[in-house]
Amino acid sequence: MASSKDKVYRGKLKRAGSLTMKEPPVITNVSGDRVFRLEEFDIIKTIGTGTFGRVSLCRDKVTTSYYAMKILEMADVIKLKQVEHVKNEKTILQQIRHPFIINMVWTTHDDTSLYMLFEYVCGGELFTYLRNAGRFSSIIGSFYAAEVVLALEYLHKKQIVYRDLKPENLLLDRDGHLKLTDFGFAKILNDRTWTLCGTPEYLAPEIIQSKGHNKAVDWWALGILIYEMLSGYPPYFDENPFAIYEKILAGKIEWPRHIDPVAKDLIKKLLVQDRTKRIGNMKNGAEDVKRHRWFKGTIWDDILNKRVKPPLLPYVGSDGDTRNFDNYPEKDQFKRSPLLNTNELESFNGF
């Protein structure tokens, strides 16, 4: 039986976050083995929208393969002061290849928009499966937490802080494995940064307090994610973001009776206010998390190499199936995007 708190939270369908084509410059893809052109892709359907762009399913006319294309209007990126975030996203995605992280294939731009081409992950968001289930069992939660741990460990070894972990940013491939997506807030970090960014329910205390933060914020977010997977709602939530911040800083957590006590122990160690004492951010790094009793019996090499069968199997009828994504209104193709001046265009040189 769902609690009243569970029903209130599950009523929220989405948390607040975070195609006319012109002749573009020819840009080689990340792997360097093919030169793409925008006209080689048919845009089929919008599968996601954001503040200044959308993600569309597209089909490669040359190979008939399906991809996801992220299309960002440059005028909106500039207006919302997101130029550096977008450029950082591209730079970071060019450097990473991991089984549980989305693979970027190619980027380009024309005189109005930026285009980022990704593998198409057809299973939809973990968010959808969690909302439909109400909450996950400890077995399901630990499997997906393990895949997230390996993705975070990989990023942190590359000095990358992710900063936007949540079920909405975890996609399932057709076999049920996770793919971490949306690197708009990710940053290469050698020390600390002070930017306030992320999703309110998932923000670590040091972000809210503007004390400067580092990779420890990702381990805090993992604690929030595990709690949400096992209970159906995050430990700190409210209609008002400032009330969420107050609850996070107060640090009081209500524990549903059904949460596995071993999982509860790990969550408590991840949700430590003092980041120097937060598991994952101490001397042994991710190893401390991997050795926790909740992951007892986990063979990490088997997880990394996808030798463990996922507990959830998406229903996918074909490679280009979009049934696991919401329906969105399509952009009016006759509405022209604002043109940029020379200086504004130069902001995206090399994209």
Contacts in CASP RR format, 6 or more apart in sequence:
PFRMAT RR
TARGET T0000
AUTHOR 0000-0000-0000
METHOD contacts of the structure
MODEL  1
MASSKDKVYRGKLKRAGSLTMKEPPVITNVSGDRVFRLEEFDIIKTIGTG
TFGRVSLCRDKVTTSYYAMKILEMADVIKLKQVEHVKNEKTILQQIRHPF
IINMVWTTHDDTSLYMLFEYVCGGELFTYLRNAGRFSSIIGSFYAAEVVL
ALEYLHKKQIVYRDLKPENLLLDRDGHLKLTDFGFAKILNDRTWTLCGTP
EYLAPEIIQSKGHNKAVDWWALGILIYEMLSGYPPYFDENPFAIYEKILA
GKIEWPRHIDPVAKDLIKKLLVQDRTKRIGNMKNGAEDVKRHRWFKGTIW
DDILNKRVKPPLLPYVGSDGDTRNFDNYPEKDQFKRSPLLNTNELESFNG
F
2 10 0 8 1.000
2 134 0 8 1.000
3 256 0 8 1.000
5 233 0 8 1.000
5 254 0 8 1.000
6 134 0 8 1.000
6 135 0 8 1.000
6 231 0 8 1.000
6 232 0 8 1.000
6 233 0 8 1.000
8 233 0 8 1.000
9 232 0 8 1.000
9 233 0 8 1.000
9 234 0 8 1.000
9 237 0 8 1.000
10 131 0 8 1.000
10 134 0 8 1.000
10 232 0 8 1.000
10 233 0 8 1.000
13 131 0 8 1.000
14 127 0 8 1.000
14 168 0 8 1.000
15 166 0 8 1.000
15 168 0 8 1.000
15 199 0 8 1.000
15 200 0 8 1.000
15 201 0 8 1.000
16 199 0 8 1.000
16 200 0 8 1.000
17 51 0 8 1.000
17 168 0 8 1.000
17 198 0 8 1.000
17 199 0 8 1.000
18 164 0 8 1.000
18 182 0 8 1.000
18 184 0 8 1.000
18 185 0 8 1.000
18 197 0 8 1.000
18 198 0 8 1.000
18 199 0 8 1.000
19 43 0 8 1.000
19 56 0 8 1.000
19 71 0 8 1.000
19 330 0 8 1.000
19 331 0 8 1.000
19 333 0 8 1.000
20 333 0 8 1.000
20 334 0 8 1.000
20 336 0 8 1.000
21 38 0 8 1.000
21 39 0 8 1.000
21 110 0 8 1.000
22 38 0 8 1.000
22 110 0 8 1.000
22 111 0 8 1.000
22 112 0 8 1.000
23 38 0 8 1.000
23 39 0 8 1.000
23 110 0 8 1.000
24 37 0 8 1.000
24 38 0 8 1.000
24 108 0 8 1.000
24 109 0 8 1.000
24 110 0 8 1.000
24 115 0 8 1.000
25 108 0 8 1.000
25 109 0 8 1.000
26 35 0 8 1.000
26 36 0 8 1.000
26 37 0 8 1.000
27 35 0 8 1.000
27 36 0 8 1.000
27 106 0 8 1.000
27 107 0 8 1.000
27 108 0 8 1.000
28 34 0 8 1.000
28 35 0 8 1.000
28 36 0 8 1.000
28 106 0 8 1.000
29 35 0 8 1.000
29 36 0 8 1.000
29 105 0 8 1.000
29 106 0 8 1.000
29 117 0 8 1.000
30 93 0 8 1.000
30 94 0 8 1.000
30 104 0 8 1.000
30 105 0 8 1.000
30 106 0 8 1.000
30 107 0 8 1.000
31 105 0 8 1.000
36 105 0 8 1.000
36 106 0 8 1.000
36 108 0 8 1.000
36 117 0 8 1.000
38 108 0 8 1.000
38 110 0 8 1.000
38 115 0 8 1.000
40 60 0 8 1.000
40 61 0 8 1.000
40 62 0 8 1.000
41 58 0 8 1.000
41 59 0 8 1.000
41 60 0 8 1.000
41 61 0 8 1.000
41 67 0 8 1.000
41 69 0 8 1.000
41 117 0 8 1.000
42 58 0 8 1.000
42 59 0 8 1.000
42 61 0 8 1.000
43 56 0 8 1.000
43 57 0 8 1.000
43 58 0 8 1.000
43 69 0 8 1.000
44 56 0 8 1.000
44 57 0 8 1.000
44 58 0 8 1.000
44 59 0 8 1.000
44 320 0 8 1.000
44 322 0 8 1.000
45 56 0 8 1.000
45 57 0 8 1.000
45 322 0 8 1.000
45 330 0 8 1.000
46 54 0 8 1.000
46 55 0 8 1.000
46 56 0 8 1.000
46 57 0 8 1.000
46 328 0 8 1.000
46 329 0 8 1.000
46 330 0 8 1.000
46 331 0 8 1.000
47 55 0 8 1.000
47 56 0 8 1.000
47 57 0 8 1.000
47 68 0 8 1.000
47 322 0 8 1.000
47 325 0 8 1.000
47 326 0 8 1.000
47 328 0 8 1.000
48 54 0 8 1.000
48 55 0 8 1.000
48 56 0 8 1.000
48 325 0 8 1.000
48 326 0 8 1.000
48 328 0 8 1.000
49 55 0 8 1.000
49 328 0 8 1.000
51 76 0 8 1.000
51 80 0 8 1.000
52 72 0 8 1.000
52 73 0 8 1.000
52 76 0 8 1.000
52 77 0 8 1.000
52 79 0 8 1.000
52 80 0 8 1.000
52 82 0 8 1.000
53 70 0 8 1.000
53 71 0 8 1.000
53 72 0 8 1.000
53 73 0 8 1.000
53 76 0 8 1.000
54 70 0 8 1.000
54 71 0 8 1.000
54 328 0 8 1.000
54 331 0 8 1.000
55 68 0 8 1.000
55 69 0 8 1.000
55 70 0 8 1.000
55 71 0 8 1.000
56 68 0 8 1.000
56 69 0 8 1.000
56 71 0 8 1.000
57 66 0 8 1.000
57 67 0 8 1.000
57 68 0 8 1.000
57 69 0 8 1.000
57 120 0 8 1.000
57 320 0 8 1.000
57 322 0 8 1.000
58 66 0 8 1.000
58 67 0 8 1.000
58 68 0 8 1.000
58 69 0 8 1.000
58 117 0 8 1.000
59 65 0 8 1.000
59 66 0 8 1.000
59 67 0 8 1.000
59 320 0 8 1.000
60 66 0 8 1.000
60 67 0 8 1.000
65 319 0 8 1.000
66 120 0 8 1.000
66 122 0 8 1.000
66 319 0 8 1.000
66 320 0 8 1.000
67 105 0 8 1.000
67 117 0 8 1.000
67 118 0 8 1.000
67 119 0 8 1.000
67 120 0 8 1.000
68 117 0 8 1.000
68 118 0 8 1.000
68 119 0 8 1.000
68 120 0 8 1.000
68 121 0 8 1.000
69 115 0 8 1.000
69 116 0 8 1.000
69 117 0 8 1.000
69 118 0 8 1.000
70 115 0 8 1.000
70 116 0 8 1.000
70 117 0 8 1.000
70 118 0 8 1.000
71 113 0 8 1.000
71 114 0 8 1.000
71 115 0 8 1.000
72 86 0 8 1.000
72 113 0 8 1.000
72 114 0 8 1.000
72 115 0 8 1.000
72 116 0 8 1.000
73 112 0 8 1.000
73 113 0 8 1.000
73 337 0 8 1.000
73 338 0 8 1.000
74 109 0 8 1.000
74 112 0 8 1.000
74 113 0 8 1.000
74 114 0 8 1.000
74 337 0 8 1.000
74 340 0 8 1.000
74 344 0 8 1.000
74 345 0 8 1.000
74 347 0 8 1.000
74 348 0 8 1.000
75 112 0 8 1.000
75 337 0 8 1.000
75 338 0 8 1.000
75 340 0 8 1.000
75 344 0 8 1.000
77 83 0 8 1.000
77 86 0 8 1.000
77 114 0 8 1.000
78 340 0 8 1.000
78 344 0 8 1.000
78 347 0 8 1.000
83 347 0 8 1.000
83 348 0 8 1.000
85 184 0 8 1.000
85 185 0 8 1.000
86 114 0 8 1.000
86 184 0 8 1.000
86 351 0 8 1.000
87 348 0 8 1.000
87 351 0 8 1.000
88 183 0 8 1.000
88 184 0 8 1.000
88 186 0 8 1.000
88 187 0 8 1.000
88 188 0 8 1.000
89 116 0 8 1.000
89 183 0 8 1.000
89 184 0 8 1.000
89 186 0 8 1.000
90 104 0 8 1.000
90 107 0 8 1.000
90 116 0 8 1.000
90 351 0 8 1.000
91 188 0 8 1.000
92 160 0 8 1.000
92 183 0 8 1.000
92 186 0 8 1.000
92 187 0 8 1.000
92 188 0 8 1.000
93 102 0 8 1.000
93 104 0 8 1.000
93 116 0 8 1.000
93 183 0 8 1.000
94 104 0 8 1.000
95 158 0 8 1.000
95 160 0 8 1.000
96 154 0 8 1.000
96 155 0 8 1.000
96 158 0 8 1.000
96 160 0 8 1.000
97 103 0 8 1.000
98 150 0 8 1.000
98 151 0 8 1.000
98 154 0 8 1.000
99 150 0 8 1.000
99 177 0 8 1.000
99 304 0 8 1.000
99 305 0 8 1.000
99 306 0 8 1.000
100 147 0 8 1.000
100 148 0 8 1.000
100 150 0 8 1.000
100 151 0 8 1.000
100 177 0 8 1.000
100 178 0 8 1.000
100 179 0 8 1.000
100 180 0 8 1.000
101 151 0 8 1.000
101 154 0 8 1.000
101 155 0 8 1.000
101 179 0 8 1.000
101 180 0 8 1.000
102 118 0 8 1.000
102 119 0 8 1.000
102 121 0 8 1.000
102 171 0 8 1.000
102 179 0 8 1.000
102 180 0 8 1.000
102 181 0 8 1.000
102 183 0 8 1.000
103 118 0 8 1.000
103 119 0 8 1.000
104 116 0 8 1.000
104 117 0 8 1.000
104 118 0 8 1.000
105 117 0 8 1.000
105 118 0 8 1.000
105 119 0 8 1.000
106 116 0 8 1.000
106 117 0 8 1.000
107 114 0 8 1.000
107 115 0 8 1.000
107 116 0 8 1.000
107 117 0 8 1.000
107 351 0 8 1.000
108 114 0 8 1.000
108 115 0 8 1.000
108 351 0 8 1.000
109 115 0 8 1.000
109 348 0 8 1.000
109 351 0 8 1.000
111 339 0 8 1.000
111 340 0 8 1.000
111 345 0 8 1.000
112 336 0 8 1.000
112 337 0 8 1.000
112 338 0 8 1.000
112 339 0 8 1.000
112 340 0 8 1.000
113 337 0 8 1.000
114 348 0 8 1.000
114 351 0 8 1.000
118 181 0 8 1.000
119 179 0 8 1.000
120 319 0 8 1.000
120 320 0 8 1.000
121 171 0 8 1.000
121 172 0 8 1.000
121 173 0 8 1.000
121 179 0 8 1.000
121 181 0 8 1.000
122 173 0 8 1.000
122 174 0 8 1.000
122 314 0 8 1.000
122 316 0 8 1.000
122 319 0 8 1.000
122 320 0 8 1.000
122 321 0 8 1.000
122 322 0 8 1.000
122 324 0 8 1.000
123 171 0 8 1.000
123 172 0 8 1.000
123 173 0 8 1.000
123 174 0 8 1.000
123 176 0 8 1.000
123 314 0 8 1.000
123 316 0 8 1.000
123 324 0 8 1.000
124 171 0 8 1.000
124 172 0 8 1.000
124 314 0 8 1.000
124 324 0 8 1.000
124 325 0 8 1.000
125 167 0 8 1.000
125 168 0 8 1.000
125 169 0 8 1.000
125 170 0 8 1.000
125 171 0 8 1.000
125 172 0 8 1.000
125 325 0 8 1.000
126 144 0 8 1.000
126 167 0 8 1.000
126 168 0 8 1.000
126 170 0 8 1.000
126 171 0 8 1.000
126 172 0 8 1.000
126 178 0 8 1.000
127 166 0 8 1.000
127 167 0 8 1.000
127 168 0 8 1.000
127 170 0 8 1.000
128 324 0 8 1.000
129 172 0 8 1.000
129 312 0 8 1.000
130 136 0 8 1.000
130 167 0 8 1.000
130 228 0 8 1.000
130 229 0 8 1.000
130 232 0 8 1.000
134 232 0 8 1.000
135 229 0 8 1.000
135 230 0 8 1.000
135 231 0 8 1.000
135 232 0 8 1.000
135 258 0 8 1.000
136 144 0 8 1.000
136 229 0 8 1.000
136 230 0 8 1.000
136 232 0 8 1.000
138 230 0 8 1.000
138 260 0 8 1.000
138 262 0 8 1.000
138 263 0 8 1.000
138 294 0 8 1.000
139 311 0 8 1.000
140 229 0 8 1.000
140 311 0 8 1.000
140 312 0 8 1.000
141 226 0 8 1.000
141 229 0 8 1.000
141 230 0 8 1.000
142 263 0 8 1.000
142 294 0 8 1.000
142 295 0 8 1.000
142 298 0 8 1.000
143 308 0 8 1.000
143 310 0 8 1.000
143 311 0 8 1.000
144 170 0 8 1.000
144 178 0 8 1.000
144 229 0 8 1.000
145 222 0 8 1.000
145 225 0 8 1.000
145 226 0 8 1.000
145 229 0 8 1.000
145 294 0 8 1.000
145 295 0 8 1.000
146 295 0 8 1.000
146 298 0 8 1.000
146 300 0 8 1.000
146 303 0 8 1.000
147 177 0 8 1.000
147 178 0 8 1.000
147 303 0 8 1.000
148 165 0 8 1.000
148 170 0 8 1.000
148 178 0 8 1.000
148 180 0 8 1.000
148 222 0 8 1.000
148 225 0 8 1.000
149 222 0 8 1.000
149 286 0 8 1.000
149 289 0 8 1.000
149 290 0 8 1.000
149 295 0 8 1.000
150 300 0 8 1.000
150 303 0 8 1.000
150 304 0 8 1.000
151 178 0 8 1.000
151 180 0 8 1.000
152 162 0 8 1.000
152 165 0 8 1.000
152 218 0 8 1.000
152 219 0 8 1.000
152 222 0 8 1.000
152 286 0 8 1.000
153 285 0 8 1.000
153 286 0 8 1.000
153 290 0 8 1.000
155 161 0 8 1.000
155 162 0 8 1.000
155 186 0 8 1.000
155 218 0 8 1.000
156 215 0 8 1.000
156 218 0 8 1.000
156 285 0 8 1.000
156 286 0 8 1.000
158 188 0 8 1.000
159 188 0 8 1.000
159 189 0 8 1.000
159 190 0 8 1.000
160 186 0 8 1.000
160 187 0 8 1.000
160 188 0 8 1.000
160 189 0 8 1.000
161 186 0 8 1.000
161 187 0 8 1.000
161 189 0 8 1.000
161 193 0 8 1.000
161 213 0 8 1.000
161 214 0 8 1.000
161 215 0 8 1.000
161 217 0 8 1.000
161 218 0 8 1.000
162 180 0 8 1.000
162 183 0 8 1.000
162 185 0 8 1.000
162 186 0 8 1.000
162 218 0 8 1.000
162 221 0 8 1.000
163 185 0 8 1.000
163 186 0 8 1.000
163 187 0 8 1.000
163 197 0 8 1.000
163 198 0 8 1.000
163 217 0 8 1.000
163 218 0 8 1.000
163 221 0 8 1.000
164 182 0 8 1.000
164 183 0 8 1.000
164 184 0 8 1.000
164 185 0 8 1.000
164 186 0 8 1.000
164 197 0 8 1.000
164 198 0 8 1.000
164 199 0 8 1.000
164 202 0 8 1.000
165 180 0 8 1.000
165 202 0 8 1.000
165 218 0 8 1.000
165 221 0 8 1.000
165 222 0 8 1.000
165 224 0 8 1.000
165 225 0 8 1.000
166 199 0 8 1.000
166 201 0 8 1.000
166 202 0 8 1.000
166 221 0 8 1.000
166 224 0 8 1.000
166 225 0 8 1.000
167 225 0 8 1.000
167 228 0 8 1.000
167 229 0 8 1.000
169 180 0 8 1.000
169 181 0 8 1.000
169 182 0 8 1.000
170 178 0 8 1.000
170 179 0 8 1.000
170 180 0 8 1.000
170 181 0 8 1.000
171 178 0 8 1.000
171 179 0 8 1.000
171 181 0 8 1.000
172 178 0 8 1.000
172 179 0 8 1.000
172 310 0 8 1.000
172 312 0 8 1.000
172 314 0 8 1.000
172 324 0 8 1.000
173 179 0 8 1.000
173 314 0 8 1.000
174 314 0 8 1.000
174 316 0 8 1.000
175 306 0 8 1.000
175 310 0 8 1.000
175 313 0 8 1.000
176 310 0 8 1.000
176 312 0 8 1.000
176 313 0 8 1.000
176 314 0 8 1.000
177 306 0 8 1.000
177 310 0 8 1.000
185 197 0 8 1.000
185 198 0 8 1.000
187 193 0 8 1.000
187 195 0 8 1.000
189 214 0 8 1.000
189 215 0 8 1.000
191 214 0 8 1.000
192 212 0 8 1.000
192 213 0 8 1.000
192 214 0 8 1.000
193 212 0 8 1.000
193 213 0 8 1.000
193 214 0 8 1.000
194 210 0 8 1.000
194 212 0 8 1.000
194 213 0 8 1.000
196 207 0 8 1.000
196 208 0 8 1.000
196 210 0 8 1.000
197 207 0 8 1.000
198 207 0 8 1.000
200 241 0 8 1.000
200 244 0 8 1.000
200 245 0 8 1.000
201 224 0 8 1.000
201 234 0 8 1.000
201 236 0 8 1.000
201 237 0 8 1.000
201 244 0 8 1.000
202 220 0 8 1.000
202 221 0 8 1.000
202 224 0 8 1.000
202 225 0 8 1.000
202 234 0 8 1.000
203 217 0 8 1.000
203 244 0 8 1.000
203 245 0 8 1.000
203 248 0 8 1.000
204 213 0 8 1.000
204 216 0 8 1.000
204 217 0 8 1.000
204 220 0 8 1.000
204 221 0 8 1.000
204 248 0 8 1.000
204 275 0 8 1.000
205 220 0 8 1.000
205 248 0 8 1.000
205 249 0 8 1.000
205 251 0 8 1.000
205 273 0 8 1.000
206 212 0 8 1.000
206 213 0 8 1.000
206 216 0 8 1.000
206 217 0 8 1.000
206 275 0 8 1.000
207 213 0 8 1.000
207 217 0 8 1.000
208 245 0 8 1.000
208 248 0 8 1.000
208 249 0 8 1.000
209 249 0 8 1.000
213 275 0 8 1.000
214 275 0 8 1.000
214 281 0 8 1.000
215 281 0 8 1.000
216 275 0 8 1.000
216 278 0 8 1.000
216 280 0 8 1.000
216 281 0 8 1.000
217 275 0 8 1.000
219 270 0 8 1.000
219 278 0 8 1.000
219 279 0 8 1.000
219 280 0 8 1.000
219 281 0 8 1.000
219 289 0 8 1.000
220 270 0 8 1.000
220 271 0 8 1.000
220 275 0 8 1.000
220 278 0 8 1.000
222 270 0 8 1.000
222 289 0 8 1.000
223 266 0 8 1.000
223 267 0 8 1.000
223 270 0 8 1.000
223 271 0 8 1.000
224 234 0 8 1.000
224 235 0 8 1.000
224 236 0 8 1.000
224 271 0 8 1.000
226 263 0 8 1.000
226 266 0 8 1.000
226 267 0 8 1.000
226 270 0 8 1.000
227 234 0 8 1.000
227 235 0 8 1.000
227 253 0 8 1.000
227 259 0 8 1.000
227 267 0 8 1.000
227 271 0 8 1.000
228 234 0 8 1.000
228 235 0 8 1.000
230 256 0 8 1.000
230 258 0 8 1.000
230 259 0 8 1.000
230 260 0 8 1.000
230 263 0 8 1.000
231 256 0 8 1.000
231 258 0 8 1.000
231 259 0 8 1.000
235 253 0 8 1.000
235 254 0 8 1.000
235 271 0 8 1.000
236 244 0 8 1.000
236 247 0 8 1.000
236 248 0 8 1.000
236 251 0 8 1.000
236 253 0 8 1.000
237 244 0 8 1.000
237 247 0 8 1.000
238 244 0 8 1.000
238 247 0 8 1.000
251 271 0 8 1.000
251 273 0 8 1.000
253 271 0 8 1.000
255 264 0 8 1.000
259 267 0 8 1.000
260 294 0 8 1.000
262 293 0 8 1.000
262 294 0 8 1.000
263 294 0 8 1.000
265 292 0 8 1.000
265 293 0 8 1.000
265 294 0 8 1.000
266 279 0 8 1.000
266 289 0 8 1.000
266 292 0 8 1.000
266 293 0 8 1.000
266 294 0 8 1.000
269 278 0 8 1.000
269 279 0 8 1.000
269 292 0 8 1.000
270 278 0 8 1.000
270 279 0 8 1.000
270 280 0 8 1.000
270 289 0 8 1.000
272 278 0 8 1.000
272 279 0 8 1.000
275 281 0 8 1.000
276 282 0 8 1.000
279 288 0 8 1.000
279 289 0 8 1.000
279 292 0 8 1.000
280 286 0 8 1.000
280 288 0 8 1.000
280 289 0 8 1.000
282 288 0 8 1.000
284 291 0 8 1.000
289 295 0 8 1.000
290 298 0 8 1.000
290 300 0 8 1.000
299 308 0 8 1.000
302 308 0 8 1.000
314 324 0 8 1.000
315 323 0 8 1.000
315 324 0 8 1.000
316 323 0 8 1.000
316 324 0 8 1.000
317 323 0 8 1.000
END
